[in-house]
């Protein structure tokens, strides 16, 4: 399992895209990848998203 907290937070968009592509590849290889982000562009890479609202997880 790989836990990532704002992995693209301090990166330019090109580098962030490369990193998210690498994380997606790991996921396809069977590694569980969990990304926590406020960035909609980073969240768009996800197969599944959950939102945390008032301490409760919701699915969009």
C-alpha positions in Angstrom: 0.0 0.0 0.0 1.3 3.4 -0.9 -0.2 6.5 0.9 0.3 9.9 -0.8 -0.6 13.2 0.9 -0.8 16.0 -1.7 1.8 14.3 -4.0 1.6 17.1 -6.6 1.3 20.0 -4.2 4.7 21.6 -5.0 5.1 20.4 -8.6 4.6 22.1 -11.9 1.7 20.6 -14.0 4.0 18.6 -16.3 5.9 16.9 -13.5 2.7 16.4 -11.5 1.2 14.6 -14.5 4.2 12.3 -14.8 4.0 11.5 -11.1 0.3 10.7 -11.3 1.0 8.5 -14.3 3.6 6.6 -12.3 1.1 6.2 -9.5 -1.6 5.0 -11.9 0.9 2.4 -13.3 1.6 1.1 -9.8 -2.1 0.8 -9.3 -2.5 -1.2 -12.5 0.3 -3.5 -11.3 -1.8 -4.4 -8.2 -0.3 -1.9 -5.7 -3.0 -0.2 -3.5 -2.4 3.6 -4.0 -4.3 6.0 -1.8 -4.0 9.7 -2.7 -5.3 12.5 -0.5 -5.6 15.8 -2.4 -7.5 19.1 -2.8 -6.4 19.2 -6.5 -9.2 18.2 -8.9 -6.6 17.5 -11.6 -4.9 15.0 -9.4 -8.2 13.5 -8.3 -9.2 13.0 -11.9 -6.6 10.2 -12.2 -8.4 8.1 -9.7 -10.4 5.0 -10.4 -12.5 5.8 -7.3 -12.9 9.0 -5.3 -14.3 9.6 -1.8 -15.1 13.0 -0.3 -14.7 13.8 3.3 -17.4 16.1 4.5 -18.0 16.9 8.1 -16.0 13.9 9.2 -17.9 11.4 7.0 -16.9 9.8 3.7 -19.2 10.3 0.8 -19.1 9.0 -2.8 -19.7 11.6 -5.5 
